[in-house]
Amino acid sequence: MPRIALCQVNSGDEPEANLKLIRSGVEAAVAGGARIVVFPEAAMARFGRPLAPVAEAIDGPWASAVASLAAEHDVLVVAGMFTPADGGRVHNTLLVTGAGQHLGYDKIHLYDAFGFAESDTVAPGTSVTTFELDGVVYGVATCYDVRFPELFRALADDGADVVLLPASWGAGAGKREQWEVLVRARALDSGCWVLACGQADPAATGITVNPKAPTGIGHSLAADGFGRVVAAAGAQPEMLLADVDPAVSAQARAATGALANRRL
């Protein structure tokens, strides 16, 4: 069973400083026996600052530094970054690197909700993304993607038994409840494990951020295909470790019929 670490951190404005957070998280995760280390959306630089000036290709210096760190420790790392897009916008990209992988997933569903307009500065992706590691197929999704069950079903149709879900969830009344319900619901919809790693809550650690930006609420969690929560974090920075049994995904799909019995 792969052990997956969810590193719930507060990213800052500067990519170089955030590399230090990633190094510390990887080292702690490796010490805990993790094979995969997941960081939040916007791990490269938090929301609320201009994104175009920090955007780099996934073979640029920042992603290459993360790749070197993953190779040094023989793990796979997933971390949110920003890559250039047309028209002065960026892509909100998940970097997946290490253990023979180096690829990016561009967030498909943009957070034009709750008074925020991600599409003003971010261009949407178009491709569902999976990868294989040690005989297990993983899918990836980002934050607001969790509101769209079709994506998680598509990942399951492509063979995924586990979905890794970095996020930088927006704060507000009822938002924690929505986050937890949505993660568990997507696990049930798809029969996949969903491992959701959010930015820690800046308010819980006294960090000043742009109040209009979705800079995180913490409460990362791991749910299996039955919607059962097997690990959960609080609001402050911390690391969760979850041992994931892919066989549970097949058991969940057989029990619920949520994929096999679809009519639409």
N, C-alpha and C positions, 0 to 999 in steps of 0.2 A: 504494500500500500504506500503510495507516495505521501510524504509529509509536506504540507504546504504552509508557509509562513505568510501571514498578513501583517505588514508593517504599517501601522497607523501612525502617521507623522504629521507635523505642521510644516509644509513647504514654505520657504521664503521667496523673496523676489528674485534672488540671484542664482542662476543655474550652477555656478561653481560651488557655492555654499551648499546647495541641495545635493551635490555629489557626495559631500561628506556625510549627509544624512543617509544616503543610500549605502555607502560603504559601512557605516555603523550598523545599519539594519541587516545587511547581508552577513556581516560577521556574527551578529547575534543569532540570526536564523540558522547559519551553518553550525554554530555551537549547539543549537537545539535539534540538529539532525534534519533540517529541511532540504528538500530537493528542488523546490520551486519557491522563489521569494517574490511576493507581490507588493508593490507600492501603489499609492493612490493615483488617480487622475491628477494632472498638473503637478506631478512630482518634480518636473524640471523647473517650473516657476508657477507660483500660485496665481489664481485668477485675481483680477483687480488691478493688474499692472498691464502696460502695453505688451502684447504677445508677439507681434511681428518682429521686433528687434531681437528676440531670443530664439526665434524659430530656426531650426537646422534640419538638414536631411538626416535620415537614419544611418547614414554612413559618415556623418559629421563628427566633430570633436566630442560633443556631449554624449551621444549614443555610443561612440567608440569607447569612451571611458567606462561606460556602464558595461559594455561588452567585455572589456578587459577584466573588469572586476568579477563578472560572472565566470569567465574562463579561469581566473586565478583560483576561484573557490569551487569550480566544477558544479555550478548550479545554473538554473534558468531563472532569469530575472524579468519581471514584467513591471513597467513603470510608465506613467503618463508623461508625454512630452508634446512639443508643438513643432510641426514641420511646415515649410512654405507651401502656399497654395496660390492660385491665380488671383489677380485683382487686388492684391495687397492683403488678402486674408491668409489665415493659416489653417492647417488641419490639426484637429485635436487627436493626437496619435498615441496609441499604446505601443511602446517598444517591447518586443519579445526577443530576448537575446540570451545566448548561452546554450550549452549542451547540443551544439550543432544547429541551432536556430539563430536567425537574425532577420526579423521582419517587423512590419508595422501594420496596425489596424487603425484606420481612420474612422472616428466616431460617426455613425450613420445618422442618428437622431439628435438634433441640436436643441439645446435648452432655450426655446423661445416660450417661456412660461413663467408664471409667478413674477411678472414684471421685469424679467431679464431677457435679453435678445442675443443669444450666443451667435446667431447667424450673421450679426453685424460684422463680426471679426473672424468667424470660423466658417470654413466651407465644409459641407457634409461629405462623408465617405460614401461609397456605394457597394463595397464588397464584404460579404460575410467571411470571417477568418477563423480557421482552425489550424492546429498543428498537433504533431504526435511526439510524445516523449515516453520512452521506456514502455512502449506498447499501449499507452493510454492516449486517447484523443481529447484534446482540450479546445474549447472555444473561448473567445474573448468578447467582451462588451464593455461599454463605458457609461457609467452614471445614468443619465436620462434614458439611455437605451432600455433600462429595466422596466420602463412603462409600456414596452411593446413586446407582447408575448410572441408575436410572429418571429422575431429575431431569435429568440431562445429555442423555439421549435425548429427553425431552420438550422441552427447549430446542432441540435439533436439529430435532425435528418442527415446532417453531414458527418455523423458518427461521434459527436462529442458526448462524453459522459460527465465532463466537468466544465463549468464555465467560470472563468476568472473575470471579476467585475470591479475594476478600480473606479473610484468615484470621488467627487468633491461636492458633496450634497449641500444644497442651499438650506439655510436655517429658516425657521418660521413656525407658526402655530401648526401642530399636527404633522410636521415634516418627518420627525423621527418615526412616528407610527406608520406613515406611508412607506418610508424606506424599509422598515422591517417587514411589513406586510408584502410589499412588492418583491423583495428578495425571496421570501418563502413561496410566494405565488408562482414566480418564474421557475423555481425548482420543481414545483408540482406540475406546472404546465408542460415542462420539457422532460421531466424525470431525471434531470441533471443535478449533480452537486452544483451549488452556486456559492462561490467564495467571494464575498464582497468586501473590498478594502477601501475605506474612506479616509479622507483627510481628517485628522483630529480637530476637535472644536477649538478654534482660537480663543473663544471666550473662557474656556475651561482652564486655559494656561495664561491668561492675561495678555495675549498677543493682539495688537491693534491691526485691523485689516480694513479694507474697503467694505463698508456695511452693505453696499449694493451687490457685491460679488458673492457667488456661491463658494465659500471658502471652507466648508466642511462642518459636520456635526459629530464626527466620531461614530461610535456604535457599529464598527465593522462586525460582520458575522459570517458564519459558514452554515449552510443548510443543505441537507441531503435531499434526494429526489422525492422523499415523502414529506418534505417541508419541515423536517425536524431540525431545530437549531442545535448544532453540536459544539459551537464555540461562539462567544460574543464578547465584545469589548465595551468599555465605557466611553466617556467623552475625551479623555486625555490621551496623549501618545502612549501606545503600548504595542506589543507584538502578540498575535495569536498564532498558535500552531494547531493544525488540523490534519489528522490522518484520514485520507480519503480512500474508500474502498469502491472502485468502479463497479463492482458487482451489484452494489446497492441500487445503481441507476437502472439496471435491467430488472431488478426486483420491483422497483417502484413503477416502471412502465407497465410491467405485466399486471400489477395489482390495480392501478388506476385506469388503465386503458386510455389515458389522455391523448396519446399520439395515435394509437391504432384505431380508435373509434372516431376520429375526426371526420366530419362530413363536409367541411368547407375549407 
